[in-house]
Amino acid sequence: MFGYVDAARRSWQLGATLFVAFGLLALLVAAIGLYGVICLQRHAADARTGCARALGAQRPDILRLVVGQSARFALAGIAVGTALSLCFAGRWVQPLLFQQSAKDPSIYVVVG
């Protein structure tokens, strides 16, 4: 009897192990991509700051320039990600959820 339970559990254990491994791999790839985007954004901000200082901009003007452009970039990413997840990911994720909708607005607010 225990052999049957162990065999049934082994397939679930393999699936869970693969989910964890691929999740960690996805986290690593996302961290590397985020690092690249942040470095690119910092380089662009340094270039804009240098040009603005050369033209005589004050510190609040430079701060408004950098934060404003970064905020627009972040909001555009959130909007595109939300739209894509509502259109495509909801169909694939919904069967895996228990008593939860894949289109729950509170989840999208927290994640965004």
N, C-alpha and C positions, 0 to 999 in steps of 0.2 A: 504493500500500500504506500509506504513512504517513497519507494522508487518512482511511482507514478506522479506523486506530488512534486518530487524533486525534478523530474523531467519537465513537467508543466511549468514549474517556476524558473527553470533554467532559460527558457526562451524569453520570458519576461525580463529576466535579469540581463540577458544579452541586449535586448532592446533598450532597456534603461541605460546600460553602460554606453551604448552607441549614441543615445540622445545626449548624454553628458559629454562625451568626447566631441561630438559635432558642435554642441553648444559652446564648449570651451574654445574650439577652433574658430567659431564665428565671433566669439568675444575677442579673441586675439586679432583677427582680421579687422574687426571694427575699431579696435584700439589703434592699430597701425594706421588705418585710414583717417581716423580722427586726428591723430598726431600730425599726419601729412597736411590735412586741411588747416589745422591750427598754425602750423609753421608757415604755410602759404599765406594765410590771413595776416599773420604777424609781419611777414615780409612786406606785404602790400600796405599794411598800416604804417610801417616804418617809412616806406617810400612816400606815402601821402603826408605823413607828419613832417618829413624833411622838406617837401615842397611847400607845405603850408607855412612852416617856420620861415623859410626863405622869403616868402611873400609877406611876412609880418603878422601872421595869425597869432592870437593869444591862446593861452592854455585852455580856457573853456571852449573856444571855437574848435580847437583840435580834438578835444574830448568828445564834443558833440558830433564831429565828423566821423571819428572812428567808431564810437558806440552806435551811432545811427546807421552806418553802413553795415556793421556787424549784426545789428538787430534785424535789419531788413533781410540779410542773408539767412539768419536763423529762422525767421518767420516764413520765408519762402521754403526752406527745407521742411519745416513742420507741416506746412500746407500741402506740399507735394507728397510727403510721407503719409499723411492722413488720408489724402485722396486715393493713393495707390492701395493702402491697406483696406480702406472701405470697399474699393472696387474688386480687388483680387484676393487678398489674404483671408477675408471673412469666410469665403466659401470653403477654404481648406482647413481653417482652424475651428469652425463651428462644430464639427462632429467630435472634436477632442475636448470640448468644454462641457462642464457639468453644471447645469442650471445657471448658465451665464450666456448672454448674447455676445456674439463677436462684434456687434456694432454698438456696444454700450458706450455712451458719450463720456461717462465719468472716467473710464479707462483711457480714452484718448486725451482727455484733459490732463490727467496725471502724467501720462507718458510724454505729452508735448511739453 
